[in-house]
Amino acid sequence: MKLPNEVAPGQQISAKDYNLLLRYLRSLTPRGSPGVWVTQSMNGTSIKLAPNDSTGVGGPVIIVHPFLVSNASAGTAANVTVQSGSVNDVIPTGIAPTLQSLTSAGTWRVYLDCTVDASGTVTAVAVGVVNGEQPANSPAHAYITLATVAVGAITGGFSVTSISQLATHSLRFEACGRDSGNPDSTPGAYNFWGF
């Protein structure tokens, strides 16, 4: 936004410059939006967030996106669910409300196992979990981590302590440079990207 030049002592202020200052000040005024209320008075400005559905108080809003990994633990059982998404328009098995059980303490990976045919086409996708590293790619399977989940021991079982989301979109996949006549020796470079 354009601001007027500084004024020297005794110099008059033009209506144009005064109006530019007013427009600038108005641009700094906080405005409400869906879920955000702004109240202004002579004592200051208050900003209130809409109640969070799960807690009933204002706070961060959880955006539900494809492949969102959520804590679904109950009691002493550490579980997560995965929101629906797709890889090349194939919807995985093991999607919410199916629970993925995490049965020991450690850093778990929630990943997708994509079955790939000789031409590099994704024919099936499944959600998998493993304590440690995800499986290595092979000529018939491509893997991508959706999230890492920290699980700690509690009396009588396990509990999810944190989730680090890594994928937030449905995905596309291509096996670049794959030899469809001999994918075992030339599987190609596996590439995933979000859309």
N, C-alpha and C positions, 0 to 999 in steps of 0.2 A: 504494500500500500504506500502511496506517495505521501510524504509529510512535507509541510511548508518549511522554508528556510528559517533559521534562527532570526529573532528580532533584536535590534539594538535598543538600548535604553532610550525612551522618548519616541521611538518609531511607532507609528500606528499599525494596528493589525487589520488586514483586509478581511472582508466577509468571506472571501474565497478560502483564505488560509484558516480562518476560524472554523469553517465548515469541514475542511480537510481534517482538522484536529478532532472534531466531533465524530466524524465517520470512523477515524482510527480508534477512538475510545470505545465506540459502539462495537467495533470488530473484536475487541478484547472481552466483551461481556459473555460470560458462560451461558450457553443455551441448553435447554433440556432436549431429550431425545427419548425414543421408546425405552422405558425402564429407568430413566434418569430424570429427576425433578430438580429444578433450580429455583430457589427462593431468595429474593434479594430485598434488603431493607437498609435503612440508614446505618444499622449496626454491622452489616457485612452480607456475605453470600453463603447460603447453605446448599449443599448438593446431597440429594438422597437417592440411593439406588433402590430399585424395585426388589421386593423380597425374593430370595432364592427359593425355588420350589422345595428343595430338600431341607433347608434349615429354617425358612420363614423369616430370615433377616437379610438385609442388604449385603451384598458381597459379590464376588466374581460369578459371572454367569458361565456355566459349562456349555460349550458349543459341541453339539453332537455331530461328528463328522464320520465319514467312512473309516472303518477299521479302528475306531476309538476303543481302547482297552480300558475296562472299568473294573474296579474292585467289587467283587461279588461274594466276599468272604462271609461266612456265617459261623458263629461260635468259634470253634478251634480248627475249622477247615479253611485253608487259604484257596480262594477261587477267583478267577477273573472271567469276564465275558468280553466278546469282541463284537462290535457293531457291524452290521452288514456293509459290504463294499464289493468290488468286483475286480478281477484281473482279466483284461480283454473281454469284458462282459460276462465272464464266468463267475458265478457267486460261489464262494467257498462253503464247504460243509464245516460244521463246528462253530457256526455263527450264533450270537445271542438268540434265544435264551440259553443255549447250551453252555454249561459251565466247563471251564478248563481248570482242572485241579492241579495245584502246586503242592507237592507232598513232602518237601524238605526245605530247610533253610538254604538260602543262597540267592544268587542272581539268576533269575529265569528269563528266558527269551520266549516271547510269543511271536510266532513266525507263520508265514504262508509257505506251504509246500505245493508248488505248481508242477503238475505232470505235463511233460512236453513230448509231443510226438516227433517222428523223424524229421518233419519239415520245420519244426520249431513252433508249432501251434500249441497253445495251452488248451488241454483237453479236460482237465479237472484241477480243482484247487481245494486244499484242506488247511484248516488252522491247526497248528501244532505247538506244543510247549516243550521246553527242555531246560534243565538246570545246567547252565554253562553255555557253550557255543552252539549256534544253529548248525544243522548238518551242512556238509559241503555240497556244492552243485555237482550234478552228474549229467550224462547225456540225456537222461529221461526225467530229471527233476531240477527245478530252479527254486531257490529259497530266498526269502526276504524277511528281515525282522520288522515286526510292527511296533514292538515295545519291549523294554526290559523291565522286569518286575523284581523288586527286592522283597524277599520273604524272610521273616525272622521267626525263631522258635518262641512259643508261649507255652504256658502250662497246659499239657494235654494235646498240643498240636502246633499249628503254624498260623501266621498272620501276615498279610500283605502290608509292608511298611511304606512303599513308594512305587509309583509307576512313572517311567520315562517314555513318553509317546514318541515314536520315530516316524511313523507314516500317518498322514492325515488326509489322504485322497484315495479314491479308487485308482487303480493302476493300469498301465499298459505295459506289455512285455514284448521283447523281440530278442531272438538269438541271432545277433549280427555275425555274418561270416560262417554260418552253419552249413555244412555239407549234408543235404538231406539224403544223399545216397550212402553216406558213411558218417552218421552223427556220432558214433562211438569214438572215432579218431579225430573228427573235427566238429565238436559240439558248438563252436562259435562263442562269442562273448555275450553273456547274459546281461540285458539292460532292462531295468524297471524305471518308469517315470510316472508321476502323478498327473491327473487331469481333473 
